[in-house]
């Protein structure tokens, strides 16, 4: 098992050939099996003697892979897709082959340095100070949880320093459009969620925050330790009033966290940069490069204004960790999130960014924003579909008047079964609608108009 043999060489060539061919092709959309179907087709995959490398790879290519929807397909428009560059995909092979441990400077200084270069670019886009920093974590869920843990720890320390007792319950302020991972994090942390009504576009505003805090009364509001603003909601792609949220956070002494898992990438796009005004005042924010920054799964960049605060909240201590304690000038990514062992998941993004340059990233993001505007115009021209809201970033939400959820589901299933597209219904304020989430520069207006035509 642990020797490079002739069989290993043959397998290596086959794997590299598959990876090369997969990147070259317009991948098939594919789709899910019924559980009994894949069980029958795959059979028993784990055996005492093993299948052998070539047979195991054949099982993957012929049976397993066709049961996976290709999230990098240009007509994968559901949820939030991915669109990794060929450079980032290739370098992901290098990271996997190199067994890089990315948790500490002691074991991975070169990798950590490179990751931090990519984090620095992201921090600069947000206008964060030179000392800002953080780590790449698994995804937005872990990024949001880690930021909120740091926020609560900060609130506890401030209260203790002021000799104030802890509140009856800690609370975090969100809206209906805040990502579900934030309410999930609240459950994990055993804190309460304060639901703030969004405006007509679903945005969190300063006025609504102040009114809601006033309505719940001082005893409840006293527990406010964090406000979460969304920089590009998953459902509609709308950016909250971040500047207003920052003002209220300052008034209440609360931590402002900005969830830009999807939309934060647009900080690099001059045409929409103004939508994010106020993010420079946040205490933390996240952006997922595996979404709209063209990296492979999985990578979320988590950045803190003051990383020392996060290190206090997250650094683990034990005898076996004495050798990797923080030293000035060194950086241990394990100290900045709810993790210890970590893959150097930011390296594929760093490599692509270093290879192509930041202007190429800005241009690619701008192209998808422009495409969203074009398809919105197409929707306005067609009598059988309607926009739900004007697109701000690259999510285009629309409805087919007269359709119920079952109609959308039948339509969505038909598109996927025929290999045309992956577009899913969603729910907005009690109504079933659908949406195009556009992140791939390979997606075309012809792709989107052909999908719209199937609703006629």
Secondary structure, 3 states (H helix, E strand, C coil): CCCCCHHHHHHHHHHHHHHHHHHHCCCCCCCCCCHHHHHHHHCCCCCCCCCCHHHHHHHHHHHHHHHCCCCCCCCECCCCCCCCCHHHHHHHHHHHHHCCECCCHHHHHHHHHHHHHHHHHHHHHCCCCCCCEEEEECCHHHHHHHHHHHHHHHHHHHHHHCCCCCCCCCEEEECCCCCHHHHHHHHHHCCEEEECCCCCCCCCCHHHHHHHHHHHCHHHHCCEEEEEEEECCCCCCCECCHHHHHHHHHHHCCEEEEECCCHHHHHHCCCCHHHHCCHHHCCEEEECHHHHCCCCCCCEEEEECCHHHHHHHHCCCCHHHHHHCCCCCCCCHHHHCCCCCCECCCHHHHHHHHHHCHHHHHHHHHHHHHHHHHHHHHHHHCCCCEECCCCCCCEEEEECCCCCHHHHHHHHHHHHHCCCCECCEEEECCEEEEEEECCCCCCCHHHHHHHHHCCC
